């Protein structure tokens, strides 16, 4: 079910703002902090996980820009800006990099427009659209204006897909949606995914998913390694493959407390041949 | 080490304290452990980190060497020294708004400034002519010299938008359409003001959006708001509230959160437009 939100509801936790609380940001409301604490009570590692995931994103984007030579990025489910942002990392490697940020919440786009300023050589664009409507992103004037879809693009689905449940009514699965996006990208493009998983701490995730999570604003579908691997179907995983985010080409010591069970995520990048 | 006239720590002191706290956290030491290194109590260290008080050079050096960051002692001590000197605005004490803190220091140290302007263009975005017209309304009893000093203070505050190092703060302003339609000064002043807003908004890092008259959102229920955000993650946002009596500084978390909600509510109004795209009937009319 595509959702485009405009007006904010301060009484209801919002995943983007709750995530900001996880990261130790400042753009959350009391309801988001309360929800964040509830999640933390069930999943004590969540704040470590958010930081490990963010650090992975930094390393991955740097690798995509510096090693894979990618100059175009699409980031879906941008969330509240957190420095350094994706375009800052990429443009530090290559100032002419172009980035399209999309989110289904208008306020997140307003934040992005106001707080993210790119290089004069590059371009950044902001699009209010929902991941569940691929055409609304892939065919948008904003995206077409900034990106050349005949040249490689990195599609970043960072901590997004576990909010996307397979739709029992329409039969559309998260895999169908990812495949739609990948099909629109030329050979040499990359797909980046980080995703919450029950694989490292089954009892905890059994407890979390069997309870009612509606009040925390953290609903969706967590997936196993097998299920996450199949998002990359037909693509070539980049070394070291699908691993916990803190184990993906680490460039320093793993942050304290970032055990596999605490972080409970898989992260990987694959290339479209 | 002077404190502001209210006895509250100045912005510079808060930032130094926050930096020390960040260095301690990065070194993985608790307040108790670091205090023991210094031969002082945890509460004394807490005051140093919270208010930037009691930062003698010897103490700062000992702390930083305990954190393995001796290399940064020079920079921190230079900040401490700078913080002990009065700010440039001290010379404007006669026309400074009544405020419990060193207001302009708070403004100058912010790296994000969010503004909500329900009725008039905010100080930081005013042209001198607009500022003068407004000051005359506010202080009808004052002579030209005093008014000129007030305008000078407004203009000097705006220098932070022009500075090179540190980079100017990111400015994100929401102006009610009413603030642009209301004629402060005369039509010429307003045309100049509008042109100035468009020029400012063309800079990277300055966003000015106009909230249309027919929309309803939470911020309508308060007056003008200026939210200041600082770089150290440990330093909370502050809100400046402009009243007839002066400027209130709010740093209580629960209160600041209410203003963040109000600002976000105004920011997410679907029909707001960037100032570059905003057009009005009076602009083309000749006064």
Boltz contact constraints between the chains, C-beta under 6 A:
constraints:
  - contact:
      token1: [A, 6]
      token2: [B, 270]
      max_distance: 6.0
  - contact:
      token1: [A, 7]
      token2: [B, 268]
      max_distance: 6.0
  - contact:
      token1: [A, 8]
      token2: [B, 264]
      max_distance: 6.0
  - contact:
      token1: [A, 8]
      token2: [B, 265]
      max_distance: 6.0
  - contact:
      token1: [A, 8]
      token2: [B, 268]
      max_distance: 6.0
  - contact:
      token1: [A, 10]
      token2: [B, 261]
      max_distance: 6.0
  - contact:
      token1: [A, 24]
      token2: [B, 233]
      max_distance: 6.0
  - contact:
      token1: [A, 26]
      token2: [B, 237]
      max_distance: 6.0
  - contact:
      token1: [A, 29]
      token2: [B, 257]
      max_distance: 6.0
  - contact:
      token1: [A, 29]
      token2: [B, 261]
      max_distance: 6.0
  - contact:
      token1: [A, 30]
      token2: [B, 257]
      max_distance: 6.0
  - contact:
      token1: [A, 106]
      token2: [B, 268]
      max_distance: 6.0
  - contact:
      token1: [A, 107]
      token2: [B, 264]
      max_distance: 6.0
  - contact:
      token1: [A, 107]
      token2: [B, 268]
      max_distance: 6.0
  - contact:
      token1: [A, 110]
      token2: [B, 267]
      max_distance: 6.0
  - contact:
      token1: [A, 114]
      token2: [B, 172]
      max_distance: 6.0
  - contact:
      token1: [A, 114]
      token2: [B, 207]
      max_distance: 6.0
  - contact:
      token1: [A, 115]
      token2: [B, 170]
      max_distance: 6.0
  - contact:
      token1: [A, 117]
      token2: [B, 204]
      max_distance: 6.0
  - contact:
      token1: [A, 117]
      token2: [B, 205]
      max_distance: 6.0
